[in-house]
Every structure is written in C-alpha cells, then in structure tokens.
Amino acid sequence: MEKLTITQQKRITELNGDIMLLKKEFETKEERDKFFREAEKELVQKSRNNLKQLLNEKHVPTTVSGGRILEEWLTSEGFTKVITPTMISREMLAGMTIDQEHKLFDQVFWLDQKKCLRPMLAPNLYVVMRELRRITNEAVKIYEIGSCFRKESQGAQHLNEFTMLNCVELAEIEEGGQLEELKRLAKKSMEVLEIPKSRYELVIEKSTVYGHTMDIEVNGLEVASGSYGPHALDANWGIFDTWVGFGFGIERLIMAMSGSRTIKRFGKSIIFLDGEPLNI
C-alpha cells in the first residue's frame, strides 16, 4: 500500500487539510498522486475563498476580532485599557523573580545588559495598578493587549512573538473570594467567545512565577492562565491589596477555537494571513 509522501503531507498540512487525509492509503502511486492533486486543488480554492472573504467582508483577521471581543467584554465589566512599553528593564524582570537562576531567563530577548523585550505584561501592569491605586485610593481594574517575546521552542504551540491580553483587578475582591472571581472571569470569557462548556475546562497547574495558576484549556490546549494575590512577589511592587488577574494568549486561543494543528498560522507573519497560506 502507498501513503502520501512527506512532501505531500507537508503541503496538505500547510493548507490546513483534515488530519484524516494524511492517513489515507492507496493501491498505486498513480492513485495516490491523483488524490493529492485533487485534494490540493480543493484546499487551495478554499484558502482563496477565505482570503477573498477577509478582503471583501471581514477586513479584520480573526486574532484581532477575537481580541476585540474580549476587550469589549472587559470594558463592559469596568476595566480600563492601558498601553505600556514593549521594552522593560532588567530590574523589572527581576521583580518577577526572573533572574539568571530562573529557567525563563534564557528565553528573554536581551537588547543590552539592562533592557529586554518584555516576555510578559505583568511587570508593567504591577506598576500602573499600584500608582492608580495610590492616586485614587479606589479599586483598580485595568487590562492591556500587546506583543510579548520569548525564545520559545519551535513547536506547533509556541511563537517567539505572541500577543497577550492581561486583565487585573486590584482591591476589588475581598480576601477569600479571589478564586471564585477567577472562575467567574474564566467562564464569562468563554461565554462571550461562544466556546461551549463541553470544549473547555479549568485546570490548576504549577507555575514557575506564581507557584500555581488556574488555566483555561480549550480542547486540551492551554489558552489562558489566571492567578491571584496577595502573593509573595507582590511586595517587590509595593502591592498589598487583594488582586485577581488573567492572561490570554490570543494566537493560542484562536488556534484552539479554529482546530488548527499549528499556531504559526495565526502569528504575525508574511507567510500566513488569517490562518491561510499565501503560497497558493
């Protein structure tokens, strides 16, 4: 029996063909090649149609529209959007306990001895929420969406540059109620994204920074991670109130929602656009 060649399998995968296509067997090479040509033609046409729909109707890639849905929901919940620098200092990273002994340290993109591209949004958000709390003496609810950078493995679930959306509530929830608020935010986010309960679960995981987190997994893939305080590292930032926060990986979220087998289809790219390959 004949199977698709490695090159043919790669092309079918690139065109986001069903995984069952890769497992088909054929009596002869001629039968196999004919099947591949027909499958490729059909998948290419599907990609062309989707790209035309993007250009003529949607105008906004799914990663952007998905982020907007979450932003609109957070705004309705009373969160305020902030915009902070992409470059952060070595000292700010150390405030997250990420120093030369930390396993995340080697994943950081260093610009020089003192500055790096942020691997997470949390350091800047710590500073902003602390200052807003000091100025207003009121509860603070803020969020940010922006690029983060890590020297991740080059697997199907990681990107060197990815988009995070982090939201945090400071002094909003009384002590003892943080976990329930975390669960509420998680469930509400899935609701506004129209992801049914059957497709996601909330999982407690170990964290190299926060000790433990409550993650959202969609179809088995982690798409968001939540935590709460007071936490041991809060003192590094002058934070002493209760807080609850969630971070969403937007590309991972869209990957899970679409059923794609690789995150690179939805990353910032000149090879893919809105999940569709441009070499068609």
N, C-alpha and C positions, 0 to 999 in steps of 0.2 A: 504494500500500500504506500501511496505517496502523500506527503504532507506539504503544506506551504513552505517555501524556502524561508530562510532567515530574513532575507531582503523583503520578500513579500509580506511576511508577518510584521516587519517593522513599518512598512507602508500602511498596512491595514490599521495598525495601532495608531500611527500618526494621524490617520483620517478618522480616528475615534470609532472604528468598527467594533461590532459586538465581539466579545471575547470568544464566543462560540465559533466564530468564523475561523479563528486560529487553530481550532482543534479538528477541523474537518479533514477527512481522508479521502483519497481518490485512487481509482484503479490505475490511471496512467498519468504521466507528466503532462500530456496534452490536455487531459481533462482538468488537471489542476490549474494549468496556466490559463485556460479558458475561463474557469471560475474566477480566478484572480482578476483578470481583465474586466470582467463584468462587475465584480464586487467593487473594484477600484473606481470604475466609471460611475456607479451608483453613489458611492460615498463622496466622490468629488462633486457631483451635482448637488448633493445635499449640502455640502460645505458652501458651494457657490450661492445656493438659495439663502442659506443662513446669513452669509455676508451681505447679500443684497438687502435682506430684511433689516440688518443692522444699519446699513447706509440710508435706506429709504424710509424706515419706520421707527426703529428703536432709537437710533442715534447715540445711544449710551451703552457701553459694554456691561455685561451682567455683573462684573465685580464692582463697578461704580454704582449701578442701580441697587445692588444688594446692600452696599454700604449706606446708600441714601435712605433705604427703608429703615435700617437700624438708627440712623441719625434722626429721622423724623419721629420715630418712636421715642428716642431718648429726649428729644425736645419736648414732646408731649408729656413726658414724665418730669419735666422741670430741670433737665440737665442743660448746661451752657457749654457751647463748643469753645475750646481754646486751641491755639496754634503755637507750638513751641519749636525750638531749633532742632535740626537734624544732627548737628554736631554737639557732643557733650564732652565734659572734662573727665579726666582720669579719676579725679576726686569724687565726682558724682557716681561713677560706676562703682567705686569702692564703697559708696554709701549703700549700695545694693548687695554688699558683701562680695562683689566680684573683683577679686584681686588675683595676683599671679598664681595663687594656690587653688583658685576656683576653676572648675572644669570648663566653664563658659568663657574664661579669659582668652583662650586660644582661638575662639570663634569670632573675636572682635576685630573689626576693620580699623586699624590704627592709622591716623593721619600723621601724627608725630608722637613724641614722647608724652604729650599732655592731652591730646584730643583724639577722639574717635567718632565714627558714625554710630549713632545710638543703636544698640541691639534690642532695645525695648523702650516703651514710652514712659514707664513708671518713674524714673528719676525726675524728669521734668514735671510730671504731674504731682509728685510729692511736694515740690517747691511751690507750684502755683496754688494748690489747695491749702497749703499752710499759710501762705500770705493772704489769700482771700478770707480764710478763717480769722486771721489776726485783724484784718481791716474791718470786716463786717460783724464779727462776733456772732455769726449765724452759721447754720448748717450750709455746707458747700456741696454742690452736685455738678461735676464737670465731666467732659469727655473730649477725646482727641482722636482723629483718624489720620494716619500718616505712615510713611515708609520707615522700616527698621531694617537693619543689616546684620547678617551673621554668616560666618564661613561654615555653612551647614554642609552635611553630606549631600552628594549629588543624586540622591534617590528620587523616587517618584512623588514624595510627600514634602520635599524641602526646596526652598529657594534662598539664594544669597540676599536678595532684596525682596521684601514682602510687606504687605500692608496690614497694620494693626489698627483696631478700634478698641480703645480702652475707655471705660466709664468708671467713675468712682464717686461714692457718697461719703462725706466726712461729717461726723457728728449728727447724722440724720437718724440713725437707728440706735435704740437703747441697747446697752450691754445684755447679751443673751439672745438677741434677736437677729444677729448678723447672718447666721446660716440660713434661716428661713427667708431673709431678704435675698440672699444669694440664689436660693432655689426659685424664688418668685421672679427675679430678673432673668434667670436662665429659661424658665418655662415661658415667660412672656416674649422673650426674644424669638423663641422657636414658633410661637403663635403668630407673631407679626410677619415672620418669614414663611408662614404657611407650611411648616415642617410638622407632620403629624407625630403624635406621641410614639407610634409604633416604629418610627425611624430614628429616634434619638434616646439616649439615656444619660443620666448624671452619674459621674464616677469619681470617687475620691482617689487621688493619686499623690505620690510623693513628689516634692518639688525641691530643686537644688537651691532655690532662693527663699521660698515661703514655708518650707517644711512639708506642708500638704496643701493641695488645691482641690477644688471641685470642678471637674472638667465636663464639658458637653461633648459627647461623641455622637456623630451622625453617621449611621451605617458603619459603626465601628471606628470611624476616623475622628480624632480629636480636632475640634474646630474652635473651641474657646476654653479659657481657664479662669476660674474665679477664686478669690481668697478674701480674707477679712482680718481686721485688727481690732484692738491693739495687738501689735506684733513686735517681736524682739527688735527688728531693724527700724521700727518707727522712730526710736529715739535719735537715730542718725539724722533725721529730717526735722526734728522738733515737733513731731506729731504725737499727741497724747489722747486724742478722742477716738471713739469707735469709727470704723470705716468698713465699707464693703466695695469691692471692685471686681470688674470682669474685663478680660481681654479677648477679643475675637481676631483670629487670623482670617482675613477676608478671602484670600485666594483659596485657602483650605476649605472654607465654608462653601464657596461656590463649587469647588471640586467635588465635595461630598454631595451637594444638592443636585449636581448635574450627572453624577455617576461616572465621572471621568476617572481614568486609571492613572493619570499623571497631573500634577499641579502646574507643570510648566505651560500647559495650555492656557492658563489664566494669569500667569505672571506678566510683569512688564516685559514686552517682547517686540521684536521686529520679525519674528517667525510665526507667531500666532496672534490672532485678533479675536477677542470674544470667544475663545476656545476653538476657533477654526484655523487650520494651517493656511499659510499664504502661498505655499509652493504647490498650487493646484492649477 
